[in-house]
Amino acid sequence: MKAAVVYYTFGGSTKKEAERIGAELEAPVYRVREAKNRSLIGSFIPGGWQAMKRKKPKIRPVDFDLAQFDRIYLGCPVWAACPAPAFNAMLELLPAGKEVEIFLCAGGNDPRESDAETRRLVEARGCTVTKLYTIPTGVMPGKMKE
Ligand SMILES: Cc1cc2nc3c(=O)[nH]c(=O)nc-3n(C[C@H](O)[C@H](O)[C@H](O)COP(=O)(O)O)c2cc1C
């Protein structure tokens, strides 16, 4: 089964996890970046609100095509108990018919009501969510550095 890891990071912890998963699987790891750089303040306001409202920011053009893979590992930080807004743009990179494993990097390990909608959004792309889980990074929102 051909796998790829696709992630967004703001502070670097999702990058670390994505690279660890990619190395374990011997899979390519692709980073998605927002078109506009965010400041730390901008991650909270309006970032937290955008995450809750499932707003889709513009992302930079990507130089990879997920059509050639069977399973996609999607990684994203949690903002305001939802995937960071870039996740909503990453959804559009998913071709139908893929297996998708979602890993969400969060400061803590609180249960999230938003997970059901996160799954639904991936499934609405015609994909199957094989797993959705949290990686608690211990990096709490107030402690993030730019
Ligand atoms: C705007 C913002 C909101 C956050 N909201 C939450 C939250 O609701 N729950 C949580 O556990 N962590 C929250 N965090 C912490 C991040 O999820 C955590 O630090 C994560 O490891 C960041 O990943 P990154 O370094 O790849 O950006 C928030 C961080 C930011 C910047």
The ligand as an SDF file (V2000), in Angstrom:
LIG
                    3D

 31 33  0  0  0  0  0  0  0  0999 V2000
   -4.6490   29.3470   18.0970 C   0  0  0  0  0  0  0  0  0  0  0  0
   -4.3500   28.1130   18.9020 C   0  0  0  0  0  0  0  0  0  0  0  0
   -5.3810   27.4120   19.5010 C   0  0  0  0  0  0  0  0  0  0  0  0
   -5.1180   26.2310   20.1900 C   0  0  0  0  0  0  0  0  0  0  0  0
   -6.1730   25.5460   20.7420 N   0  0  0  0  0  0  0  0  0  0  0  0
   -5.9420   24.3680   21.3870 C   0  0  0  0  0  0  0  0  0  0  0  0
   -7.0210   23.6010   21.9210 C   0  0  0  0  0  0  0  0  0  0  0  0
   -8.1970   23.9560   21.7890 O   0  0  0  0  0  0  0  0  0  0  0  0
   -6.7370   22.4440   22.5700 N   0  0  0  0  0  0  0  0  0  0  0  0
   -5.4370   21.9980   22.7060 C   0  0  0  0  0  0  0  0  0  0  0  0
   -5.2240   20.9310   23.3080 O   0  0  0  0  0  0  0  0  0  0  0  0
   -4.3810   22.6920   22.1940 N   0  0  0  0  0  0  0  0  0  0  0  0
   -4.6050   23.8590   21.5410 C   0  0  0  0  0  0  0  0  0  0  0  0
   -3.5590   24.5630   20.9980 N   0  0  0  0  0  0  0  0  0  0  0  0
   -2.1990   24.0170   21.1360 C   0  0  0  0  0  0  0  0  0  0  0  0
   -1.7510   23.3180   19.8560 C   0  0  0  0  0  0  0  0  0  0  0  0
   -2.7290   22.4100   19.3700 O   0  0  0  0  0  0  0  0  0  0  0  0
   -0.4700   22.5300   20.1220 C   0  0  0  0  0  0  0  0  0  0  0  0
    0.5120   23.3860   20.6520 O   0  0  0  0  0  0  0  0  0  0  0  0
    0.0600   21.8330   18.8740 C   0  0  0  0  0  0  0  0  0  0  0  0
    1.1120   20.9640   19.2500 O   0  0  0  0  0  0  0  0  0  0  0  0
    0.5710   22.8480   17.8700 C   0  0  0  0  0  0  0  0  0  0  0  0
    1.0380   22.1910   16.7030 O   0  0  0  0  0  0  0  0  0  0  0  0
    2.1240   22.8860   15.7530 P   0  0  0  0  0  0  0  0  0  0  0  0
    3.3510   23.1030   16.5980 O   0  0  0  0  0  0  0  0  0  0  0  0
    2.3650   21.8960   14.6800 O   0  0  0  0  0  0  0  0  0  0  0  0
    1.5370   24.1540   15.2340 O   0  0  0  0  0  0  0  0  0  0  0  0
   -3.7960   25.7590   20.3000 C   0  0  0  0  0  0  0  0  0  0  0  0
   -2.7520   26.4740   19.6940 C   0  0  0  0  0  0  0  0  0  0  0  0
   -3.0250   27.6400   18.9970 C   0  0  0  0  0  0  0  0  0  0  0  0
   -1.9040   28.3770   18.3300 C   0  0  0  0  0  0  0  0  0  0  0  0
  1  2  1  0
  2  3  1  0
  2 30  2  0
  3  4  2  0
  4  5  1  0
  4 28  1  0
  5  6  2  0
  6  7  1  0
  6 13  1  0
  7  8  2  0
  7  9  1  0
  9 10  1  0
 10 11  2  0
 10 12  1  0
 12 13  2  0
 13 14  1  0
 14 15  1  0
 14 28  1  0
 15 16  1  0
 16 17  1  0
 16 18  1  0
 18 19  1  0
 18 20  1  0
 20 21  1  0
 20 22  1  0
 22 23  1  0
 23 24  1  0
 24 25  2  0
 24 26  1  0
 24 27  1  0
 28 29  2  0
 29 30  1  0
 30 31  1  0
M  END
$$$$
